[in-house]
Amino acid sequence: MALLINEACTLCDACVPVCPNEAIKSGEPYVIDPLKCTECVGAKDEPQCKLVCPSDCIVPNPDFAETPEQLQAKYEALHG
């Protein structure tokens, strides 16, 4: 499933440069585009944004439940 950033976001900007799909945009809190987020499936072993987030504010988006296979297909579609 795609991820989202909750209100605990400190606006540190650490997550933006590590996203392989450029799915994270600035805002208050920052916003993850669920149509671009693959939880780094296809690029890395685990979500890079969660690894660098100092406030632990990145959580699963309950509105976008996807299997690993669906996330891989989305990654491949994004990166053709």
Legacy VTK file of the C-alpha trace (Angstrom):
# vtk DataFile Version 3.0
C-alpha trace
ASCII
DATASET POLYDATA
POINTS 80 float
0.000 0.000 0.000
1.073 3.544 -0.509
2.364 5.545 2.427
1.233 8.858 3.866
2.745 11.495 6.112
0.751 12.380 9.213
0.573 15.548 11.317
3.681 14.570 13.317
5.767 15.715 10.327
8.438 18.239 11.341
8.960 19.502 7.757
12.621 18.451 7.888
12.727 17.609 4.143
14.765 14.414 4.703
12.279 12.214 2.843
12.055 14.164 -0.415
15.489 13.430 -1.941
15.438 9.708 -1.090
12.160 8.892 -2.866
12.966 6.987 -6.082
9.562 7.856 -7.564
9.545 11.578 -6.706
6.241 10.949 -4.918
6.827 13.325 -1.989
5.974 17.013 -2.247
6.261 19.824 0.271
3.249 20.907 2.248
2.189 20.988 5.870
2.592 18.111 6.395
4.464 16.877 3.350
2.329 14.870 0.920
2.992 11.484 -0.673
1.259 10.952 -4.022
-0.347 7.497 -3.661
-0.292 7.035 -7.424
3.515 7.285 -7.382
4.338 5.633 -4.040
5.469 2.012 -4.329
6.977 1.801 -0.817
10.233 1.624 -2.796
9.280 -1.800 -4.222
11.265 -2.111 -7.433
13.994 0.250 -6.251
14.980 -0.669 -2.679
14.311 -3.333 -0.052
12.345 -0.997 2.228
10.759 2.452 2.115
13.624 4.925 2.112
11.486 7.777 3.428
10.709 5.807 6.585
14.412 5.073 7.106
15.396 8.748 7.116
12.338 10.205 8.875
13.341 11.514 12.322
9.752 11.938 13.535
8.331 8.532 12.584
5.399 10.209 10.819
5.250 8.035 7.675
2.571 5.363 7.917
0.575 3.085 5.582
-2.205 4.828 3.679
-5.334 2.757 4.436
-7.046 4.033 1.281
-4.454 2.416 -1.008
-4.036 -1.264 -0.105
-1.773 -2.926 -2.686
0.084 -6.233 -2.893
3.830 -6.346 -3.494
3.065 -7.458 -7.055
0.833 -4.429 -7.624
3.506 -2.141 -6.193
6.109 -3.693 -8.526
3.808 -3.207 -11.524
3.234 0.423 -10.521
7.012 0.965 -10.219
7.585 -0.546 -13.663
4.831 1.641 -15.159
6.403 4.749 -13.618
9.903 3.922 -14.828
8.993 2.221 -18.127
LINES 1 81
80 0 1 2 3 4 5 6 7 8 9 10 11 12 13 14 15 16 17 18 19 20 21 22 23 24 25 26 27 28 29 30 31 32 33 34 35 36 37 38 39 40 41 42 43 44 45 46 47 48 49 50 51 52 53 54 55 56 57 58 59 60 61 62 63 64 65 66 67 68 69 70 71 72 73 74 75 76 77 78 79
